[in-house]
Amino acid sequence: MCACKIWLHLVRGILMSYQQEINDYLNRHVPLFRAMEARLERCDATGLAMRAPLAPNINDKGIAFGGSMAAIAALTGWALTFTTLREHAESAEIFITDSTLKFLRPVRGEIVTECIRPDATAIERFIERYRQRGKARWAVEVTVRAEGELAMTFNGDYGVFKSEQSRSFAID
């Protein structure tokens, strides 16, 4: 196997490990994640995707509840921040500082979020700022699609800071 294939295989294995780790952590420590029956479905070099069935997230109109969509989008952004820090051998407390949502169309089925990884320059800037200051902030965009159409956009600003009591990486 050539070196690039070996590297890709290793990266896939590491990201799959993060996927299971994040699902386990959120199921144990975020009751809403468990109640929504959400799961991190994909964690790879291009980004992340979460999924939650309609039944536990339905509203009185028979469509996905906007609050559930917002929550799973926020958790998707959290997961991207978590994996980005882990990939750079860093640990931190992760929190959301601001968010904006746009609901564009109803979701009549499963809620599926997707978050594309920022480009390498944005990631390096985020990590470098964190290493220099012990804290950093970055913007993450998450989308929800319904029947192939864009249904919601979520733009969240996530902050991170170093803490001796950090639970973000004390995943038990």
TORKOL-4160 file (C-alpha; in steps of 0.2 Angstrom, whole numbers, padded with zeros to 4 digits, m for minus):
172
<pt num="1" X="0000" Y="0000" Z="0000"/>
<pt num="2" X="0007" Y="0017" Z="m0004"/>
<pt num="3" X="0010" Y="0030" Z="0010"/>
<pt num="4" X="m0006" Y="0040" Z="0006"/>
<pt num="5" X="m0017" Y="0025" Z="0006"/>
<pt num="6" X="m0010" Y="0020" Z="0023"/>
<pt num="7" X="m0012" Y="0038" Z="0030"/>
<pt num="8" X="m0030" Y="0039" Z="0023"/>
<pt num="9" X="m0034" Y="0022" Z="0032"/>
<pt num="10" X="m0027" Y="0028" Z="0048"/>
<pt num="11" X="m0037" Y="0044" Z="0047"/>
<pt num="12" X="m0053" Y="0035" Z="0044"/>
<pt num="13" X="m0050" Y="0024" Z="0059"/>
<pt num="14" X="m0046" Y="0038" Z="0070"/>
<pt num="15" X="m0062" Y="0048" Z="0064"/>
<pt num="16" X="m0073" Y="0032" Z="0066"/>
<pt num="17" X="m0066" Y="0030" Z="0084"/>
<pt num="18" X="m0071" Y="0049" Z="0087"/>
<pt num="19" X="m0088" Y="0045" Z="0080"/>
<pt num="20" X="m0092" Y="0031" Z="0093"/>
<pt num="21" X="m0084" Y="0041" Z="0107"/>
<pt num="22" X="m0095" Y="0056" Z="0103"/>
<pt num="23" X="m0111" Y="0045" Z="0102"/>
<pt num="24" X="m0107" Y="0037" Z="0119"/>
<pt num="25" X="m0102" Y="0054" Z="0127"/>
<pt num="26" X="m0118" Y="0063" Z="0121"/>
<pt num="27" X="m0129" Y="0048" Z="0126"/>
<pt num="28" X="m0122" Y="0048" Z="0143"/>
<pt num="29" X="m0121" Y="0067" Z="0147"/>
<pt num="30" X="m0134" Y="0076" Z="0136"/>
<pt num="31" X="m0151" Y="0069" Z="0140"/>
<pt num="32" X="m0159" Y="0078" Z="0126"/>
<pt num="33" X="m0147" Y="0069" Z="0113"/>
<pt num="34" X="m0154" Y="0053" Z="0120"/>
<pt num="35" X="m0172" Y="0058" Z="0120"/>
<pt num="36" X="m0171" Y="0064" Z="0102"/>
<pt num="37" X="m0163" Y="0047" Z="0098"/>
<pt num="38" X="m0150" Y="0056" Z="0089"/>
<pt num="39" X="m0133" Y="0049" Z="0083"/>
<pt num="40" X="m0118" Y="0055" Z="0074"/>
<pt num="41" X="m0119" Y="0045" Z="0058"/>
<pt num="42" X="m0103" Y="0051" Z="0049"/>
<pt num="43" X="m0087" Y="0058" Z="0054"/>
<pt num="44" X="m0074" Y="0059" Z="0041"/>
<pt num="45" X="m0061" Y="0071" Z="0032"/>
<pt num="46" X="m0075" Y="0081" Z="0024"/>
<pt num="47" X="m0086" Y="0084" Z="0039"/>
<pt num="48" X="m0099" Y="0077" Z="0050"/>
<pt num="49" X="m0117" Y="0072" Z="0049"/>
<pt num="50" X="m0130" Y="0068" Z="0063"/>
<pt num="51" X="m0147" Y="0060" Z="0061"/>
<pt num="52" X="m0163" Y="0059" Z="0072"/>
<pt num="53" X="m0179" Y="0050" Z="0068"/>
<pt num="54" X="m0195" Y="0061" Z="0066"/>
<pt num="55" X="m0206" Y="0052" Z="0079"/>
<pt num="56" X="m0197" Y="0058" Z="0095"/>
<pt num="57" X="m0195" Y="0075" Z="0087"/>
<pt num="58" X="m0212" Y="0078" Z="0079"/>
<pt num="59" X="m0223" Y="0094" Z="0083"/>
<pt num="60" X="m0241" Y="0096" Z="0082"/>
<pt num="61" X="m0241" Y="0100" Z="0064"/>
<pt num="62" X="m0234" Y="0082" Z="0060"/>
<pt num="63" X="m0217" Y="0089" Z="0055"/>
<pt num="64" X="m0200" Y="0090" Z="0064"/>
<pt num="65" X="m0200" Y="0102" Z="0079"/>
<pt num="66" X="m0189" Y="0117" Z="0076"/>
<pt num="67" X="m0181" Y="0116" Z="0093"/>
<pt num="68" X="m0176" Y="0098" Z="0089"/>
<pt num="69" X="m0168" Y="0104" Z="0073"/>
<pt num="70" X="m0159" Y="0118" Z="0082"/>
<pt num="71" X="m0153" Y="0106" Z="0096"/>
<pt num="72" X="m0146" Y="0093" Z="0084"/>
<pt num="73" X="m0138" Y="0107" Z="0073"/>
<pt num="74" X="m0129" Y="0114" Z="0089"/>
<pt num="75" X="m0123" Y="0097" Z="0094"/>
<pt num="76" X="m0116" Y="0094" Z="0076"/>
<pt num="77" X="m0106" Y="0110" Z="0077"/>
<pt num="78" X="m0100" Y="0105" Z="0095"/>
<pt num="79" X="m0095" Y="0088" Z="0088"/>
<pt num="80" X="m0085" Y="0096" Z="0073"/>
<pt num="81" X="m0076" Y="0107" Z="0086"/>
<pt num="82" X="m0072" Y="0092" Z="0097"/>
<pt num="83" X="m0065" Y="0082" Z="0083"/>
<pt num="84" X="m0055" Y="0096" Z="0076"/>
<pt num="85" X="m0047" Y="0099" Z="0094"/>
<pt num="86" X="m0044" Y="0080" Z="0095"/>
<pt num="87" X="m0035" Y="0079" Z="0078"/>
<pt num="88" X="m0023" Y="0092" Z="0084"/>
<pt num="89" X="m0020" Y="0083" Z="0101"/>
<pt num="90" X="m0029" Y="0097" Z="0111"/>
<pt num="91" X="m0042" Y="0097" Z="0124"/>
<pt num="92" X="m0054" Y="0111" Z="0130"/>
<pt num="93" X="m0071" Y="0115" Z="0136"/>
<pt num="94" X="m0082" Y="0118" Z="0122"/>
<pt num="95" X="m0097" Y="0130" Z="0122"/>
<pt num="96" X="m0108" Y="0139" Z="0110"/>
<pt num="97" X="m0108" Y="0158" Z="0111"/>
<pt num="98" X="m0120" Y="0163" Z="0097"/>
<pt num="99" X="m0131" Y="0156" Z="0084"/>
<pt num="100" X="m0143" Y="0160" Z="0070"/>
<pt num="101" X="m0156" Y="0149" Z="0062"/>
<pt num="102" X="m0165" Y="0150" Z="0046"/>
<pt num="103" X="m0180" Y="0138" Z="0044"/>
<pt num="104" X="m0183" Y="0137" Z="0025"/>
<pt num="105" X="m0195" Y="0122" Z="0023"/>
<pt num="106" X="m0203" Y="0109" Z="0034"/>
<pt num="107" X="m0195" Y="0093" Z="0037"/>
<pt num="108" X="m0207" Y="0079" Z="0036"/>
<pt num="109" X="m0195" Y="0064" Z="0039"/>
<pt num="110" X="m0179" Y="0061" Z="0048"/>
<pt num="111" X="m0168" Y="0076" Z="0053"/>
<pt num="112" X="m0151" Y="0075" Z="0045"/>
<pt num="113" X="m0138" Y="0088" Z="0049"/>
<pt num="114" X="m0122" Y="0091" Z="0039"/>
<pt num="115" X="m0107" Y="0101" Z="0044"/>
<pt num="116" X="m0093" Y="0103" Z="0031"/>
<pt num="117" X="m0076" Y="0105" Z="0039"/>
<pt num="118" X="m0068" Y="0122" Z="0037"/>
<pt num="119" X="m0053" Y="0124" Z="0025"/>
<pt num="120" X="m0036" Y="0120" Z="0032"/>
<pt num="121" X="m0032" Y="0139" Z="0035"/>
<pt num="122" X="m0047" Y="0142" Z="0046"/>
<pt num="123" X="m0043" Y="0126" Z="0056"/>
<pt num="124" X="m0025" Y="0131" Z="0058"/>
<pt num="125" X="m0030" Y="0149" Z="0063"/>
<pt num="126" X="m0042" Y="0142" Z="0076"/>
<pt num="127" X="m0029" Y="0129" Z="0084"/>
<pt num="128" X="m0015" Y="0142" Z="0084"/>
<pt num="129" X="m0026" Y="0155" Z="0093"/>
<pt num="130" X="m0031" Y="0142" Z="0106"/>
<pt num="131" X="m0013" Y="0137" Z="0108"/>
<pt num="132" X="m0007" Y="0155" Z="0110"/>
<pt num="133" X="m0021" Y="0161" Z="0121"/>
<pt num="134" X="m0028" Y="0146" Z="0130"/>
<pt num="135" X="m0045" Y="0151" Z="0122"/>
<pt num="136" X="m0052" Y="0153" Z="0104"/>
<pt num="137" X="m0068" Y="0155" Z="0095"/>
<pt num="138" X="m0074" Y="0150" Z="0077"/>
<pt num="139" X="m0089" Y="0150" Z="0066"/>
<pt num="140" X="m0097" Y="0134" Z="0060"/>
<pt num="141" X="m0111" Y="0131" Z="0048"/>
<pt num="142" X="m0123" Y="0117" Z="0049"/>
<pt num="143" X="m0137" Y="0113" Z="0036"/>
<pt num="144" X="m0153" Y="0102" Z="0037"/>
<pt num="145" X="m0160" Y="0095" Z="0021"/>
<pt num="146" X="m0177" Y="0088" Z="0018"/>
<pt num="147" X="m0181" Y="0078" Z="0002"/>
<pt num="148" X="m0165" Y="0084" Z="m0006"/>
<pt num="149" X="m0169" Y="0103" Z="m0003"/>
<pt num="150" X="m0161" Y="0114" Z="0010"/>
<pt num="151" X="m0173" Y="0115" Z="0025"/>
<pt num="152" X="m0163" Y="0125" Z="0038"/>
<pt num="153" X="m0146" Y="0133" Z="0040"/>
<pt num="154" X="m0138" Y="0135" Z="0057"/>
<pt num="155" X="m0123" Y="0147" Z="0060"/>
<pt num="156" X="m0115" Y="0145" Z="0077"/>
<pt num="157" X="m0100" Y="0153" Z="0085"/>
<pt num="158" X="m0091" Y="0140" Z="0097"/>
<pt num="159" X="m0079" Y="0145" Z="0110"/>
<pt num="160" X="m0066" Y="0134" Z="0118"/>
<pt num="161" X="m0055" Y="0137" Z="0133"/>
<pt num="162" X="m0042" Y="0127" Z="0143"/>
<pt num="163" X="m0048" Y="0121" Z="0160"/>
<pt num="164" X="m0041" Y="0109" Z="0173"/>
<pt num="165" X="m0059" Y="0102" Z="0175"/>
<pt num="166" X="m0062" Y="0099" Z="0157"/>
<pt num="167" X="m0075" Y="0086" Z="0154"/>
<pt num="168" X="m0075" Y="0088" Z="0135"/>
<pt num="169" X="m0061" Y="0076" Z="0134"/>
<pt num="170" X="m0063" Y="0066" Z="0150"/>
<pt num="171" X="m0075" Y="0054" Z="0140"/>
<pt num="172" X="m0077" Y="0039" Z="0151"/>
